[in-house]
Amino acid sequence: MFLAEFFGLFSLSALVTWGFLMAFFFNLFVYSLDVKRRTTLLLSSLVMVVSYSVTDYLFTWISYYNTTYFDWAIHDLITIIFLIFVYKLSKTTTPSLLYLLIGLSINLMLALLMHLDIFINKNIEPWFLWDIYTFGVTFIDLVMIVALIVDKDFLGLHKLKNKIVSLFLRPKIARDCN
């Protein structure tokens, strides 16, 4: 919880929301220049900015109950579903889509682990998982923002995905020869 204590919870979430807003404006600008019109980049960045804005402001300001980590996990799941829907609707993809899906999936798992630790196991003492959650979610959010702006495979996730897929989908004849 070091980051939340250092920056304050509101300013850290506002920074991430602002980052997604800037990524959306950048992609809107690129789209208007007719540079990348046949991709899901603009719609993906719109889904992300709406998702993080709704979560940041509606959950924290208007909510009548305290938001739990399970709520964040459900929210990440809904965002993943919307991103998959955007992909299925447009039938085109960008390198950033994989980064968004993996990032949101990791955030979802971390939120579920925090929910399990705090609400199920009733742990009230900060420990290593809490720091992993704080730094991990913040780092992943920043990586997703960069992925929406750069739209390149800067961490090599697509290369890793292709290697893993090729290992499992090699033809049976090639496996029998080895």
Beta strands, then each sheet from edge to edge (+ up, - down):
end
